[in-house]
């Protein structure tokens, strides 16, 4: 069972799902849906589309950040 990553969005594509697009120079790209394929073919930047993994990692979405309180010193005595 070989799971591959989609070229545009970066999600996992399981065997039997999605489709492939090949250029004449031999490069093959995998897409889960026609939505991702059309965005790739229209040369959209995945870092500017908010449903891609690259956008979410660039804009720090979905991370659980713990806010730290400033350290206070305890006076001796």
N, CA, C and O atoms as a GROMACS GRO file, in nm:
protein
  308
    1UNK      N    1   0.085  -0.117   0.000
    1UNK     CA    2   0.000   0.000   0.000
    1UNK      C    3   0.090   0.123   0.000
    1UNK      O    4   0.146   0.160   0.103
    2UNK      N    5   0.101   0.186  -0.116
    2UNK     CA    6   0.187   0.302  -0.128
    2UNK      C    7   0.101   0.428  -0.132
    2UNK      O    8   0.021   0.447  -0.223
    3UNK      N    9   0.120   0.513  -0.033
    3UNK     CA   10   0.047   0.639  -0.025
    3UNK      C   11   0.139   0.748  -0.078
    3UNK      O   12   0.253   0.761  -0.033
    4UNK      N   13   0.088   0.827  -0.173
    4UNK     CA   14   0.169   0.934  -0.230
    4UNK      C   15   0.108   1.069  -0.195
    4UNK      O   16  -0.009   1.078  -0.158
    5UNK      N   17   0.188   1.173  -0.207
    5UNK     CA   18   0.141   1.307  -0.179
    5UNK      C   19   0.094   1.374  -0.307
    5UNK      O   20   0.156   1.360  -0.412
    6UNK      N   21  -0.015   1.447  -0.296
    6UNK     CA   22  -0.063   1.524  -0.410
    6UNK      C   23   0.032   1.639  -0.440
    6UNK      O   24   0.092   1.696  -0.348
    7UNK      N   25   0.045   1.672  -0.565
    7UNK     CA   26   0.144   1.772  -0.604
    7UNK      C   27   0.104   1.913  -0.562
    7UNK      O   28   0.190   1.989  -0.516
    8UNK      N   29  -0.021   1.950  -0.575
    8UNK     CA   30  -0.060   2.088  -0.550
    8UNK      C   31  -0.096   2.113  -0.404
    8UNK      O   32  -0.044   2.205  -0.342
    9UNK      N   33  -0.183   2.031  -0.350
    9UNK     CA   34  -0.230   2.057  -0.214
    9UNK      C   35  -0.141   1.995  -0.108
    9UNK      O   36  -0.127   2.052   0.001
   10UNK      N   37  -0.082   1.882  -0.136
   10UNK     CA   38   0.008   1.819  -0.040
   10UNK      C   39  -0.059   1.715   0.048
   10UNK      O   40   0.003   1.669   0.144
   11UNK      N   41  -0.182   1.677   0.020
   11UNK     CA   42  -0.250   1.575   0.098
   11UNK      C   43  -0.214   1.436   0.047
   11UNK      O   44  -0.164   1.421  -0.065
   12UNK      N   45  -0.241   1.336   0.130
   12UNK     CA   46  -0.213   1.198   0.092
   12UNK      C   47  -0.314   1.150  -0.012
   12UNK      O   48  -0.432   1.181  -0.004
   13UNK      N   49  -0.264   1.074  -0.110
   13UNK     CA   50  -0.351   1.014  -0.210
   13UNK      C   51  -0.332   0.863  -0.202
   13UNK      O   52  -0.222   0.812  -0.224
   14UNK      N   53  -0.439   0.794  -0.169
   14UNK     CA   54  -0.434   0.650  -0.155
   14UNK      C   55  -0.451   0.582  -0.291
   14UNK      O   56  -0.506   0.643  -0.383
   15UNK      N   57  -0.405   0.459  -0.304
   15UNK     CA   58  -0.418   0.389  -0.432
   15UNK      C   59  -0.563   0.378  -0.476
   15UNK      O   60  -0.651   0.349  -0.396
   16UNK      N   61  -0.587   0.402  -0.604
   16UNK     CA   62  -0.721   0.396  -0.660
   16UNK      C   63  -0.795   0.528  -0.657
   16UNK      O   64  -0.909   0.536  -0.703
   17UNK      N   65  -0.733   0.632  -0.604
   17UNK     CA   66  -0.796   0.763  -0.595
   17UNK      C   67  -0.716   0.863  -0.675
   17UNK      O   68  -0.596   0.846  -0.697
   18UNK      N   69  -0.783   0.968  -0.719
   18UNK     CA   70  -0.715   1.076  -0.789
   18UNK      C   71  -0.677   1.041  -0.930
   18UNK      O   72  -0.720   0.940  -0.985
   19UNK      N   73  -0.598   1.127  -0.989
   19UNK     CA   74  -0.554   1.107  -1.126
   19UNK      C   75  -0.414   1.163  -1.145
   19UNK      O   76  -0.358   1.228  -1.056
   20UNK      N   77  -0.360   1.137  -1.262
   20UNK     CA   78  -0.224   1.182  -1.292
   20UNK      C   79  -0.226   1.270  -1.416
   20UNK      O   80  -0.310   1.255  -1.504
   21UNK      N   81  -0.132   1.361  -1.418
   21UNK     CA   82  -0.115   1.450  -1.532
   21UNK      C   83   0.032   1.444  -1.570
   21UNK      O   84   0.119   1.463  -1.485
   22UNK      N   85   0.061   1.419  -1.697
   22UNK     CA   86   0.199   1.405  -1.741
   22UNK      C   87   0.231   1.510  -1.846
   22UNK      O   88   0.153   1.534  -1.938
   23UNK      N   89   0.348   1.571  -1.832
   23UNK     CA   90   0.398   1.664  -1.933
   23UNK      C   91   0.475   1.587  -2.038
   23UNK      O   92   0.509   1.470  -2.018
   24UNK      N   93   0.503   1.651  -2.148
   24UNK     CA   94   0.574   1.583  -2.257
   24UNK      C   95   0.719   1.555  -2.223
   24UNK      O   96   0.782   1.470  -2.286
   25UNK      N   97   0.774   1.625  -2.123
   25UNK     CA   98   0.913   1.599  -2.085
   25UNK      C   99   0.926   1.482  -1.987
   25UNK      O  100   1.037   1.448  -1.947
   26UNK      N  101   0.814   1.422  -1.948
   26UNK     CA  102   0.817   1.303  -1.864
   26UNK      C  103   0.782   1.327  -1.719
   26UNK      O  104   0.773   1.231  -1.643
   27UNK      N  105   0.762   1.450  -1.677
   27UNK     CA  106   0.725   1.477  -1.538
   27UNK      C  107   0.580   1.438  -1.517
   27UNK      O  108   0.493   1.471  -1.598
   28UNK      N  109   0.554   1.369  -1.406
   28UNK     CA  110   0.419   1.322  -1.375
   28UNK      C  111   0.375   1.387  -1.244
   28UNK      O  112   0.450   1.389  -1.147
   29UNK      N  113   0.253   1.440  -1.244
   29UNK     CA  114   0.197   1.505  -1.126
   29UNK      C  115   0.069   1.433  -1.087
   29UNK      O  116  -0.010   1.395  -1.173
   30UNK      N  117   0.050   1.415  -0.957
   30UNK     CA  118  -0.070   1.348  -0.907
   30UNK      C  119  -0.162   1.449  -0.842
   30UNK      O  120  -0.117   1.538  -0.769
   31UNK      N  121  -0.291   1.434  -0.869
   31UNK     CA  122  -0.391   1.523  -0.812
   31UNK      C  123  -0.506   1.439  -0.759
   31UNK      O  124  -0.542   1.337  -0.817
   32UNK      N  125  -0.562   1.484  -0.647
   32UNK     CA  126  -0.673   1.412  -0.587
   32UNK      C  127  -0.804   1.443  -0.657
   32UNK      O  128  -0.893   1.358  -0.663
   33UNK      N  129  -0.818   1.564  -0.710
   33UNK     CA  130  -0.945   1.609  -0.766
   33UNK      C  131  -0.918   1.703  -0.882
   33UNK      O  132  -0.806   1.752  -0.899
   34UNK      N  133  -1.020   1.729  -0.962
   34UNK     CA  134  -1.005   1.821  -1.075
   34UNK      C  135  -0.982   1.964  -1.027
   34UNK      O  136  -0.923   2.045  -1.099
   35UNK      N  137  -1.028   1.996  -0.908
   35UNK     CA  138  -1.008   2.129  -0.851
   35UNK      C  139  -0.860   2.160  -0.838
   35UNK      O  140  -0.816   2.271  -0.871
   36UNK      N  141  -0.782   2.065  -0.790
   36UNK     CA  142  -0.639   2.085  -0.770
   36UNK      C  143  -0.565   2.085  -0.903
   36UNK      O  144  -0.469   2.160  -0.922
   37UNK      N  145  -0.610   2.003  -0.994
   37UNK     CA  146  -0.547   1.997  -1.126
   37UNK      C  147  -0.567   2.128  -1.203
   37UNK      O  148  -0.473   2.178  -1.265
   38UNK      N  149  -0.688   2.183  -1.198
   38UNK     CA  150  -0.714   2.309  -1.268
   38UNK      C  151  -0.637   2.425  -1.205
   38UNK      O  152  -0.592   2.515  -1.276
   39UNK      N  153  -0.623   2.423  -1.074
   39UNK     CA  154  -0.545   2.529  -1.008
   39UNK      C  155  -0.398   2.519  -1.047
   39UNK      O  156  -0.331   2.621  -1.065
   40UNK      N  157  -0.347   2.398  -1.060
   40UNK     CA  158  -0.208   2.377  -1.102
   40UNK      C  159  -0.188   2.419  -1.247
   40UNK      O  160  -0.089   2.485  -1.279
   41UNK      N  161  -0.281   2.382  -1.333
   41UNK     CA  162  -0.266   2.414  -1.475
   41UNK      C  163  -0.283   2.564  -1.502
   41UNK      O  164  -0.228   2.615  -1.599
   42UNK      N  165  -0.357   2.634  -1.417
   42UNK     CA  166  -0.369   2.779  -1.434
   42UNK      C  167  -0.257   2.854  -1.363
   42UNK      O  168  -0.262   2.976  -1.350
   43UNK      N  169  -0.156   2.779  -1.317
   43UNK     CA  170  -0.033   2.833  -1.257
   43UNK      C  171  -0.060   2.919  -1.135
   43UNK      O  172   0.003   3.023  -1.117
   44UNK      N  173  -0.154   2.877  -1.052
   44UNK     CA  174  -0.180   2.948  -0.927
   44UNK      C  175  -0.074   2.908  -0.825
   44UNK      O  176  -0.023   2.796  -0.827
   45UNK      N  177  -0.043   2.999  -0.738
   45UNK     CA  178   0.058   2.974  -0.636
   45UNK      C  179  -0.009   2.908  -0.515
   45UNK      O  180  -0.099   2.969  -0.456
   46UNK      N  181   0.031   2.788  -0.476
   46UNK     CA  182  -0.034   2.722  -0.363
   46UNK      C  183  -0.011   2.793  -0.230
   46UNK      O  184  -0.084   2.768  -0.134
   47UNK      N  185   0.088   2.880  -0.222
   47UNK     CA  186   0.112   2.955  -0.099
   47UNK      C  187   0.012   3.069  -0.080
   47UNK      O  188   0.007   3.129   0.027
   48UNK      N  189  -0.067   3.098  -0.183
   48UNK     CA  190  -0.165   3.206  -0.174
   48UNK      C  191  -0.309   3.156  -0.172
   48UNK      O  192  -0.402   3.237  -0.169
   49UNK      N  193  -0.328   3.026  -0.173
   49UNK     CA  194  -0.462   2.967  -0.171
   49UNK      C  195  -0.482   2.904  -0.034
   49UNK      O  196  -0.405   2.818   0.007
   50UNK      N  197  -0.587   2.947   0.036
   50UNK     CA  198  -0.597   2.914   0.178
   50UNK      C  199  -0.637   2.770   0.208
   50UNK      O  200  -0.644   2.735   0.326
   51UNK      N  201  -0.664   2.685   0.111
   51UNK     CA  202  -0.696   2.546   0.140
   51UNK      C  203  -0.580   2.452   0.112
   51UNK      O  204  -0.599   2.331   0.111
   52UNK      N  205  -0.461   2.504   0.091
   52UNK     CA  206  -0.345   2.419   0.066
   52UNK      C  207  -0.261   2.406   0.192
   52UNK      O  208  -0.269   2.490   0.282
   53UNK      N  209  -0.182   2.301   0.197
   53UNK     CA  210  -0.094   2.277   0.312
   53UNK      C  211   0.014   2.384   0.320
   53UNK      O  212   0.050   2.427   0.429
   54UNK      N  213   0.065   2.428   0.205
   54UNK     CA  214   0.170   2.529   0.204
   54UNK      C  215   0.120   2.662   0.261
   54UNK      O  216   0.194   2.730   0.333
   55UNK      N  217  -0.003   2.700   0.230
   55UNK     CA  218  -0.060   2.823   0.285
   55UNK      C  219  -0.074   2.812   0.435
   55UNK      O  220  -0.038   2.905   0.509
   56UNK      N  221  -0.126   2.700   0.481
   56UNK     CA  222  -0.151   2.683   0.624
   56UNK      C  223  -0.022   2.681   0.704
   56UNK      O  224  -0.017   2.733   0.815
   57UNK      N  225   0.084   2.621   0.648
   57UNK     CA  226   0.210   2.621   0.720
   57UNK      C  227   0.276   2.759   0.715
   57UNK      O  228   0.343   2.799   0.811
   58UNK      N  229   0.259   2.831   0.606
   58UNK     CA  230   0.317   2.965   0.594
   58UNK      C  231   0.251   3.063   0.690
   58UNK      O  232   0.318   3.147   0.750
   59UNK      N  233   0.119   3.053   0.705
   59UNK     CA  234   0.045   3.145   0.790
   59UNK      C  235   0.020   3.089   0.930
   59UNK      O  236  -0.058   3.146   1.006
   60UNK      N  237   0.085   2.980   0.965
   60UNK     CA  238   0.081   2.918   1.098
   60UNK      C  239  -0.062   2.886   1.143
   60UNK      O  240  -0.101   2.915   1.256
   61UNK      N  241  -0.138   2.825   1.053
   61UNK     CA  242  -0.274   2.785   1.086
   61UNK      C  243  -0.273   2.642   1.140
   61UNK      O  244  -0.194   2.559   1.096
   62UNK      N  245  -0.360   2.616   1.235
   62UNK     CA  246  -0.377   2.481   1.285
   62UNK      C  247  -0.275   2.437   1.387
   62UNK      O  248  -0.274   2.320   1.427
   63UNK      N  249  -0.189   2.526   1.429
   63UNK     CA  250  -0.091   2.489   1.531
   63UNK      C  251  -0.147   2.523   1.668
   63UNK      O  252  -0.215   2.624   1.686
   64UNK      N  253  -0.117   2.438   1.763
   64UNK     CA  254  -0.160   2.467   1.899
   64UNK      C  255  -0.042   2.530   1.971
   64UNK      O  256   0.050   2.462   2.016
   65UNK      N  257  -0.046   2.660   1.981
   65UNK     CA  258   0.063   2.733   2.046
   65UNK      C  259   0.022   2.764   2.190
   65UNK      O  260  -0.088   2.813   2.216
   66UNK      N  261   0.112   2.734   2.280
   66UNK     CA  262   0.086   2.766   2.419
   66UNK      C  263   0.147   2.902   2.448
   66UNK      O  264   0.264   2.927   2.419
   67UNK      N  265   0.067   2.988   2.504
   67UNK     CA  266   0.118   3.120   2.538
   67UNK      C  267   0.194   3.109   2.670
   67UNK      O  268   0.145   3.052   2.767
   68UNK      N  269   0.313   3.164   2.670
   68UNK     CA  270   0.394   3.159   2.791
   68UNK      C  271   0.384   3.292   2.863
   68UNK      O  272   0.385   3.398   2.801
   69UNK      N  273   0.373   3.284   2.992
   69UNK     CA  274   0.367   3.404   3.073
   69UNK      C  275   0.509   3.454   3.097
   69UNK      O  276   0.603   3.374   3.101
   70UNK      N  277   0.527   3.583   3.112
   70UNK     CA  278   0.661   3.634   3.138
   70UNK      C  279   0.710   3.586   3.274
   70UNK      O  280   0.633   3.574   3.370
   71UNK      N  281   0.837   3.558   3.282
   71UNK     CA  282   0.896   3.509   3.406
   71UNK      C  283   0.902   3.621   3.508
   71UNK      O  284   0.943   3.733   3.477
   72UNK      N  285   0.862   3.591   3.628
   72UNK     CA  286   0.872   3.688   3.737
   72UNK      C  287   0.970   3.633   3.838
   72UNK      O  288   0.970   3.514   3.869
   73UNK      N  289   1.052   3.721   3.888
   73UNK     CA  290   1.152   3.678   3.985
   73UNK      C  291   1.093   3.680   4.125
   73UNK      O  292   1.017   3.771   4.160
   74UNK      N  293   1.127   3.580   4.202
   74UNK     CA  294   1.082   3.573   4.341
   74UNK      C  295   1.189   3.640   4.426
   74UNK      O  296   1.306   3.601   4.422
   75UNK      N  297   1.151   3.740   4.504
   75UNK     CA  298   1.253   3.808   4.585
   75UNK      C  299   1.306   3.716   4.694
   75UNK      O  300   1.231   3.638   4.754
   76UNK      N  301   1.436   3.726   4.719
   76UNK     CA  302   1.498   3.645   4.825
   76UNK      C  303   1.464   3.707   4.960
   76UNK      O  304   1.456   3.829   4.974
   77UNK      N  305   1.445   3.623   5.056
   77UNK     CA  306   1.427   3.681   5.187
   77UNK      C  307   1.333   3.612   5.270
   77UNK      O  308   1.310   3.653   5.384
   0.00000   0.00000   0.00000
